[in-house]
Amino acid sequence: MKTQLLFLFFLIFHSFTNAQETVIMSEIMYGIDHNKKLIVSNENVNGINSDFPNTKSAISLDVNYTFSSPVQTLETGVSYQVINSSNNQIYILYFTELPLIYISTVDEIVDAPKVWASFTLTESNGNSISSDIGIEVRGGYSQIFPKKSFEIKFWEDNSGDESVDVSLLGMRTDSDWNLQAMYNEPLRFLSKNNNDLWRLFHTTHYTDEEPEAVNGIKMTYSEMFLNGEYRGVYAVSEKIDRKQLKLKKHNGSIRGELYKGDQWGNGAVTFSWLGPYNNDSDVWDGFEYKHPKEEIDWSNLYNLIDFVKNSNNNEFYAQYQNKFQLDNMVDYFIFLNLLRATDNTGKNIYIAKYDTEEPYFYVPWDLDGTFGIIWSGNHENITNDILRNKLYDRLLQDCSVNGFREKLRDRWNSAKQSIFNHDFLMNKFQESYDYLSENGVYQREEIAWTNYHTEHYHLDYMSNWINNRLAYLDTKFNESCPDANVSDVEMTKIEIYPKPTSDYLYFNYTENLSLMISVYDMQGKKLLEQKIENSDQRLNVSALSAGTYIIKIKTDQAIQTEKIIISK
């Protein structure tokens, strides 16, 4: 009897110990942030559960980590408490489907020049790529955020003398890529969805000649570890350039052209101002010269802006369709106003030309402040306005057959039946939210960035905003021509001085305008707001502390945004 009991105990013990498994992980399929006590792996959980079918008591990474409670089946997006065997501290373990990026460098990453770093990207299907890269901080205002966006270039070796083209995550093959932080996007999906929406809506007019040309970019989600620190979700992004648009190369003379609207400047980007240019410089009044690299000649763009600003009505309406690709102008105007992208009427946009004698066209860029959310990440619940620039002021007066207004109405009424309606847009947003939520991304963003909190109400807010915006646009885009609310006057540039100031800001402008002035800190919090009439063209800022602020000037024509410095 004693022998039988001992044998039975042995069978039970042997069965129990055999049911406890330690999961073995590939070292490139996980990252560990020892300061945040966070582990993220994109090893496929179905594969793990298949390879280790029994109860999982531990996981082998840099050391063994014991599950606080043994786990039978691992799941994506679920947090697991594990105990580090070397220091007995509790870590949080997640599994994700998103690609993981690991970047390591000994140098400080700055806004130019690029510094050397090692780069590895792994996908949950086991695909991976490793390379030397150059990396720098990118962006303008966004550089003040704690979570930085980066521009990277793949290098052949650590010298950086030669670049190398790579294909990332099913996107283009190129050496230049952006890593978008999306810090000012409350739900981290606006930029990606907006670029997807544009490519779905619009194609290039020269697609027969260049079937691979794409008027826009693709973006794919990933998660990043930088020097062992978990930095959260990023969007790996293609870049707008000659190669993406398949613009004609320089062949001894200028053929294809590309200009980036990078700053508000004095108004050239909105076709409302014309000043001298210098062909020894690659920047001019808010524009950055992008292509061709072989020769800088601003005269073509200058003449284009001169035509819009100074041609008489007979000249403009007789010739503008030879200078601008009309379908593109219509599509971008609809897109700009559907999103209410207040920072994209001149800045954050490209002007391109495919070849000599071809018309110019717009390419959108930097589409974060949209759908009732502005550049700071705050809500701006305005749905009853039309965004435009001087070019669109004139286009909106074209009431001819097959002219701008007729095409605008027809294109809008067609698009709202398919993609520009509430259900389609909200389904896209909900799909993105669910994908990020189910992978635990929002939980990890809160761990990585203590000021970030996921709020589902942003979806409800955008749903109501879209309903109101669509109703307003449906009325405006179907109005009889001409639109009495569209002015045919030149947009006014407001001069702000002195810079810096300690007490008052003064506003110099020539037209009889009312200004709504808003001052924000660099985190996007509104500190002052005041309406200013011609009789009182100054704003008292003496109560503000010394530092850098954002000032937004809104008139019935446009919104102007600039940085100001207050000194004490």
SULCORLIN-V520958 format. One record per pair of residues at least 12 apart in sequence whose ideal C-beta (glycine too) atoms are under 10 Angstrom apart, sorted by the first residue. I is the first residue (numbers start at 1). GAP is how many residues later the second one is. Records with the same first field share a line. If there is no record, write none. Layout:
I=GAP, GAP
This chain:
16=39
17=40
18=36, 37
19=34, 35, 36, 37, 38, 51, 53
20=34, 35, 36, 37, 38, 50
21=30, 31, 32, 33, 34, 35, 36, 37, 38, 49, 50
22=30, 34, 35, 36, 37, 38, 42, 43, 44, 45
23=18, 20, 25, 26, 28, 29, 33, 34, 35, 36, 37, 38, 42, 44, 48, 51
24=24, 27, 28, 35, 36, 37
25=14, 16, 18, 23, 34, 35, 36, 37, 40
26=15, 17, 96, 100, 102
27=34, 35
28=14, 15, 72, 74, 92, 93, 94, 98, 100, 102
29=12, 13, 14, 15, 19, 32, 66, 71, 93, 94, 95, 97, 99
30=12, 13, 29, 31, 32, 63, 64, 65, 70, 72, 92, 195
31=30, 69, 70, 71, 89, 91, 192, 193, 194, 195, 197, 198, 199
32=29, 30, 31, 33, 52, 59, 61, 193, 196, 198
33=58, 59, 192, 193, 195, 196, 197, 198, 411, 414, 415
34=28, 50, 53, 55, 57, 194, 195
35=193, 194, 195
36=55, 56, 193, 194, 408, 411, 412
37=44, 45, 47, 50, 52, 53, 54, 55, 56, 410
38=41, 53, 54, 55, 56, 187, 191, 192, 406, 409, 410
39=20, 22, 23, 26, 41, 43, 45, 52, 53, 54, 55, 56, 191
40=52, 53, 54, 55, 56, 58, 60, 183, 184, 185, 190, 192, 399, 400, 401, 404, 407
41=18, 20, 33, 52, 53, 54, 55, 59, 81, 83
42=34, 52, 53, 54, 55, 56, 57, 58, 80, 81, 82, 83, 84, 180, 181, 397
43=16, 31, 52, 53, 57, 79, 81, 83
44=32, 51, 53, 79, 80, 81, 82
45=28, 29, 30, 31, 32, 33, 50, 51, 52, 79
46=27, 28, 30, 78
47=77, 78, 79
48=25, 26, 47
49=22, 23, 24, 25, 26
52=22
53=19, 20
54=16, 18
55=12, 15, 16, 17, 18
56=14, 15, 16, 17, 18, 24
57=12, 13, 14
58=12, 24, 25, 27
59=12, 15, 21, 23, 34
60=25
61=21, 23, 30, 32
62=22, 24
63=21, 22, 23, 24
64=18, 19, 20, 21, 22
65=15, 16, 17, 18, 19, 20, 21, 25, 26, 28
66=15, 16, 17, 18, 19, 22
67=13, 14, 15, 16, 26
68=12, 13, 14, 15, 22
69=12
71=22
74=19, 21
75=19, 20, 363, 365
76=18, 19, 20, 21, 22, 48, 362, 363, 364
77=17, 18, 19, 20, 358, 359, 360, 361, 362, 363, 364, 365, 366, 367
78=15, 16, 17, 360, 362, 365
79=13, 14, 15, 16, 361, 364, 365, 368
80=12, 13, 14, 15
81=12
92=348, 351, 352, 355
94=129, 345, 346, 347, 349, 350, 353
95=29, 344, 345
96=28, 125, 126, 127, 137, 340, 342, 343, 344, 345, 348
97=26, 27, 28, 124, 338, 341, 342, 343, 344
98=25, 26, 122, 123, 124, 125, 126, 135, 136, 337, 338, 341, 342, 343
99=22, 23, 24, 25, 26, 28, 29, 30, 69, 70, 121, 122, 123, 124, 125, 135, 137
100=20, 21, 22, 23, 24, 28, 122, 123, 124, 125, 130
101=18, 19, 20, 21, 51, 67, 78, 121, 122, 123, 124, 125, 130, 133, 135
102=15, 16, 17, 18, 19, 20, 28, 121, 122, 123, 124, 125, 126
103=14, 15, 16, 17, 18, 30, 32, 47, 49, 76, 121, 122, 123, 124, 128
104=13, 14, 15, 16, 121, 122, 123, 124
105=12, 13, 14, 28, 29, 30, 121, 122
106=121
107=28
108=29
109=26, 27, 28, 39, 41, 117, 118
110=25, 26, 27
111=25, 26, 27, 28, 29, 32, 37, 40
112=24, 25, 26, 39
113=21, 23, 47
114=19, 20, 21, 22, 23, 36, 37, 38, 39, 41, 46
115=18, 19, 20, 21, 45
116=16, 17, 18, 19, 39, 41, 42, 43, 44
117=14, 15, 16, 17, 18, 33, 35, 38, 41, 109, 110
118=12, 13, 14, 15, 40
119=12, 13, 14, 15, 16, 33, 35, 36, 47, 58
120=105
121=45, 47, 48, 101, 103, 115
122=100
123=45, 46, 47, 99
127=42
129=25, 37, 38, 39, 40
131=21, 23, 24, 25, 26, 33, 35, 44
132=21, 22, 23, 24, 25, 26, 27, 28, 32
133=17, 19, 20, 21, 22, 25, 27, 30, 31, 33, 42, 44
134=17, 18, 19, 20, 21, 24, 26, 29, 41, 42
135=15, 16, 17, 18, 44, 91
136=12, 14, 15, 16, 17
137=12, 13, 14, 44
138=12, 13, 14, 40, 41, 42, 43
139=12, 39, 41, 42, 44, 227
140=122, 123, 207, 208, 226, 235, 423
141=43, 202, 234, 235, 381, 383, 407, 409, 420, 422
142=38, 39, 40, 41, 42, 224, 226, 233
143=379
144=39, 377, 378, 379, 380, 404, 406
145=36, 37, 38, 39, 231, 232, 304, 306, 377, 378, 379
146=35, 37, 85, 302, 303, 304, 305, 306, 377
147=34, 35, 36, 37, 77, 84, 85, 86, 87, 298, 301, 302, 304, 305
148=31, 33, 35, 78, 83
149=29, 30, 31, 32, 33, 34, 85, 86, 88
150=27, 28, 29, 30, 31, 74, 76, 81, 84
151=25, 26, 27, 28, 86, 88
152=23, 24, 25, 26, 27, 84
153=21, 22, 23, 24
154=12, 14, 20, 21, 22, 23
155=20
156=19
162=13
163=12, 13
165=78
168=50, 52, 54, 68, 69, 70
169=49, 50, 51, 52, 53, 67
170=48, 50
171=46, 47, 48, 49, 65, 66, 67
172=40, 42, 45, 46, 66, 67, 69, 71, 72
173=70
174=64, 65, 67, 69, 70
175=64, 68
176=62, 63, 65, 67, 68
177=59, 60, 61, 62
178=39, 41, 56, 57, 58, 59, 60, 61, 62
179=43, 45, 47, 52, 55, 56, 57, 58
180=12, 39, 41, 53, 54, 55, 56, 57, 186, 188
181=43, 50, 51, 52, 53, 54, 187, 268
182=37, 39, 50, 51, 52, 53, 186, 195, 263
183=49, 185, 194, 262, 266, 268, 269
184=184, 185, 189, 190, 191, 192, 193, 194, 339, 340
185=50, 183, 184, 185, 188, 192, 273
186=187, 191, 192, 193, 266, 267, 268, 269, 271, 272, 273, 275, 276
187=186, 242, 245, 246, 249, 250, 255, 258, 267, 268, 269, 271, 272, 275
188=33, 44, 45, 46, 47, 244, 245, 248, 253, 254, 257, 264, 266
189=30, 32, 44, 46, 239, 240, 241, 242, 243, 244, 246, 247, 252
190=149, 151, 177, 178, 179, 180, 181, 183, 187, 239, 242, 268, 272
191=26, 28, 44, 46, 175, 176, 177, 178, 179
192=25, 26, 27, 28, 29, 43, 44, 45, 175, 236, 240
193=26, 174, 177, 178, 232, 235, 236, 238, 239
194=22, 25, 141, 144, 145, 147, 150, 170, 172, 173, 174, 176, 177, 234
195=21, 22, 23, 24, 40, 42, 43, 169, 170, 171, 172
196=20, 21, 22, 23, 232, 236
197=19, 138, 141, 142, 167, 170, 173, 222, 223, 227, 228, 231
198=17, 18, 19, 133, 134, 137, 141, 165, 166, 169
199=15, 16, 17, 18, 19, 165
200=16, 218, 219, 224, 228
201=14, 15, 130, 131, 133, 134, 137, 210, 214, 217, 218, 219
202=13, 14, 125, 126, 128, 129, 130, 132, 133, 159, 160, 161, 162
203=12, 13, 124, 125, 128
204=12, 41, 42, 121, 124, 148, 150, 157, 159
205=120, 121, 122, 123, 149, 153, 154, 156
206=39, 40, 41, 42, 119, 148, 149, 152, 153, 155
207=39
209=37, 39, 145, 146, 149
210=35, 36, 37, 38, 144, 145
211=35
212=31, 32, 34
213=30, 31, 32, 33, 34, 141
214=24, 26, 30, 31, 32, 149
215=25, 29, 30, 31, 113, 116, 117, 135, 137, 146, 147, 148, 149
216=22, 24, 28, 29, 147, 148, 149, 151
217=18, 20, 21, 22, 23, 24, 27, 146, 147, 148, 150
218=17, 18, 19, 20, 26
219=15, 16, 17, 18, 19, 148
220=14, 15, 16, 17, 18
221=12, 13, 14, 15, 211, 214, 215, 218, 220
222=12, 13, 14
223=216, 217, 218, 221, 222, 225
224=12, 224
229=219
230=214, 215, 217, 218
231=213, 214, 217, 218
232=209, 210, 212, 213, 214, 215, 216, 217, 220
233=203, 206, 208, 209, 211, 212, 215
239=126
240=18, 20, 50, 109, 110, 112, 123, 124, 125, 126
241=17, 19, 49, 50, 109, 111
242=14, 15, 16, 48, 49, 50, 51, 110
243=48
244=14, 108, 119
245=13, 46, 105, 107, 108, 109, 116, 118
246=108
247=43, 44, 45, 105, 106, 107, 108, 111
248=43, 44, 105, 106, 107, 108, 110
249=42, 43, 44, 45, 106
250=41, 42, 43, 44, 45
251=41, 43, 105
252=42, 43
253=39, 41, 42, 44, 103
254=37, 38, 40, 41, 42, 43, 45, 46, 99, 102
255=36, 37, 98, 99, 100, 101, 102, 103
256=35, 36, 96, 97, 98, 99, 100, 102
257=32, 33, 34, 35, 40, 43, 44, 47, 94, 95, 96, 97, 98, 99, 101, 103
258=30, 31, 32, 33, 34, 92, 93, 94, 95, 105
259=25, 27, 28, 29, 30, 31, 32, 39, 41, 42, 45, 90, 91, 92, 93, 94, 101
260=23, 26, 27, 28, 29, 30, 31, 87, 88, 89, 90, 91, 92, 103, 105
261=25, 26, 27, 83, 84, 85, 86, 87, 88, 89, 90, 101, 104, 105
262=21, 24, 25, 26, 28, 84, 85, 86, 87, 88, 103, 104
263=20, 22, 23, 24, 25, 83, 84, 85, 299
264=21, 22, 79, 81, 82, 83, 229, 294, 295, 296, 297, 298
265=18, 19, 20, 21, 22, 81, 82, 228
266=19, 20, 227, 229
267=18, 19, 38, 42, 79, 122, 123, 223, 224, 225, 226, 291, 293
268=16, 17, 18, 19, 30, 33, 34, 36, 37, 41, 78
269=15, 16, 17, 18, 36, 76, 77, 78, 79, 80, 82, 120
270=16, 35, 38, 39, 75, 76, 77, 118, 119, 120, 121, 122, 123, 220, 221, 223, 287, 288, 290
271=33, 34, 35, 36, 37, 38, 74, 75, 118, 119, 120, 121, 122, 123, 219, 220
272=33, 36, 37, 74, 117, 118, 119, 121, 217, 218, 219, 220, 221, 285, 286
273=12, 13, 32, 36, 117, 217, 218, 219, 220
274=28, 29, 31, 32, 34, 35, 36
275=27, 30
276=22, 26
277=12, 19, 20, 21, 22, 24, 25
278=18, 20
279=16, 17, 18, 19, 20
280=16
281=15, 17
282=14, 16
283=13, 15
284=12, 14, 17, 18
285=13, 17, 20
286=60, 61
287=14, 15, 18, 59, 60, 63, 64
288=62
289=12
290=60, 61, 62
291=59, 61, 62
300=53, 56, 60
301=50, 52, 59
303=20
304=19, 20, 47, 49, 56, 87
305=46, 85, 86
307=12, 13, 16, 17, 84
308=12, 15, 16, 81, 82, 83, 84, 85, 86, 87
309=81, 82, 85, 181
310=180
311=12, 83
313=81, 84, 85, 175
316=75, 78, 79, 81, 82
317=77, 78, 80, 81, 82, 83, 86, 87
320=39, 71, 74, 75, 78, 83, 84
321=38, 77, 79, 81, 82, 83
322=35, 36, 37
323=30, 35, 36, 37
324=27, 35, 36, 37, 38, 67, 71, 80
325=27, 28, 29, 33, 34, 35, 36, 37
326=33, 35, 69, 72, 76, 77, 78, 81, 82
327=32, 34, 80, 84
328=24, 31, 32, 33, 34, 35
329=30, 31, 32, 33, 62, 63, 66, 75, 78, 79
330=65, 74, 75, 76, 77, 78, 79, 80, 81, 82
331=30, 31, 33, 76, 77, 80, 84
332=12, 17, 29, 30, 31, 32, 60
333=29, 53, 54, 55, 56, 58, 59, 62, 63, 71, 74, 75, 78, 79, 144
334=74, 77, 78, 81, 82, 86, 139, 143
335=27, 29, 32, 35, 80, 85
336=13, 26, 28, 31, 34, 50, 51, 52, 53, 56
337=48, 49, 50, 51, 55, 75, 132, 135, 136, 139, 140
338=32, 33, 74, 77, 78, 81, 82, 87, 128, 131, 132, 135
339=25, 28, 30, 31, 32, 33, 34, 48, 86, 130
340=29, 30, 31, 32, 33, 34, 40, 42, 43, 45, 46, 47, 125, 129, 132, 133
341=23, 25, 26, 27, 28, 29, 30, 33, 34, 46
342=27, 28, 32, 33, 38, 40, 43, 45, 210, 212, 216, 217, 219
343=23, 24, 25, 26, 27, 31, 32, 44, 216, 218
344=18, 20, 21, 22, 23, 24, 25, 26, 43
345=42, 43, 44, 45, 46, 47, 146, 213, 214
346=43, 44, 45, 145, 212, 214
347=18, 19, 214
348=16, 17, 18, 19, 20, 21, 27
349=13, 14, 15, 16, 17, 40
350=12, 13, 14, 15
351=12
362=29
370=92
371=54, 58, 87, 90, 91, 92, 94, 95, 98
372=86, 89, 90, 92, 93, 94, 96, 97
373=85, 88, 89, 92
374=146, 150, 178, 185, 187
375=145, 149, 175, 177, 186
376=144, 145, 146, 147, 148, 149, 150, 174, 176
377=75, 146, 147
378=142, 145, 146, 147, 148
379=79, 82, 83, 86
380=85, 138, 172
381=80, 83, 84, 87
382=83, 86, 87, 90, 172
383=81, 82, 83, 84, 85, 86, 87, 88, 89, 90
384=84, 85, 87, 88, 89, 91, 92
385=84, 87, 91, 100, 169, 171, 174
386=86, 87, 90, 91, 97, 99, 100
387=171, 172
388=98, 99, 103, 169, 170
389=102, 168, 169
390=98, 99, 100, 101, 167, 168
392=12, 16, 94
393=93, 94, 95, 96, 97, 98, 164, 165
394=92, 94
395=12, 13, 91
396=12, 83, 85, 86, 87, 89, 90, 91, 92
397=84, 85, 86, 89, 90, 91
398=83, 84
399=81, 82, 83, 84
400=81
403=78
404=77
405=72, 74, 75, 76, 77, 78
406=75
408=68, 69, 70, 73
409=68, 69, 70, 71, 72
410=67
411=66
412=61, 62, 64, 65, 66
413=61, 64, 65
415=62
416=54, 57, 58, 61
420=46, 50, 53, 54
421=45, 49
422=41, 42, 44, 45, 47, 48, 49
423=43
425=37, 38, 41, 44, 45
426=33, 36, 37, 40, 41
429=29, 30, 33, 34, 37
430=29, 33
433=21, 23, 25, 26
436=18
437=17, 19
441=13
442=12, 13, 14
451=72
485=71
487=69, 70
489=22, 68
490=20, 21, 67
491=20, 64, 66, 67, 69
492=17, 18, 19, 20, 21, 23, 61, 63, 65, 66, 68
493=15, 16, 17, 65, 67
494=13, 14, 15, 16, 17, 19, 21, 23, 38, 43, 57, 59, 61, 64, 66, 68
495=12, 13, 14, 15
496=12, 13, 21, 43, 55, 57, 64, 66, 67, 68
497=67
498=66, 67, 69
499=63, 64, 65, 66, 67, 68
500=46, 47, 48, 64, 65, 66, 67, 68
501=38, 40, 41, 43, 63, 64, 65, 66
502=39, 40, 42, 44, 63, 64, 65, 66
503=35, 36, 37, 38, 39, 40, 41, 63, 65
504=34, 35, 36, 37, 38
505=12, 14, 27, 32, 33, 34, 35, 36, 44, 46, 59, 61
506=31, 32, 33
507=25, 27, 29, 30, 31, 32, 44, 46
508=29
509=25, 28, 44, 46
510=24
511=23, 44, 46
512=21, 22
513=19, 20, 21, 40, 42, 43, 44
514=17, 18, 19, 20, 40, 41, 42
515=15, 16, 17, 18, 19, 22, 24, 38, 39, 40, 41, 45
516=13, 14, 15, 16, 36, 37, 38, 39, 40, 43
517=12, 13, 14, 15, 21, 22, 24, 34, 35, 36, 37
518=12, 32, 33, 34, 35, 36, 41, 43
519=20, 22, 25, 30, 31, 32, 33, 45, 47
520=29, 30, 31, 32, 41
521=23, 24, 26, 27, 28, 29
522=25, 26, 27, 28, 41
523=27
524=26
526=24, 26
527=14, 16, 17, 18, 22, 23
528=12, 13, 15, 16, 21, 23
529=23
531=23
532=21
539=12, 14, 25
541=23, 25
542=24, 26
543=23
544=20, 22, 24
545=21, 23
546=19, 20, 21, 22
547=17, 18, 19, 20, 21
548=15, 16, 17, 18
549=13, 14, 15, 16, 17
550=12, 13, 14
551=12, 13
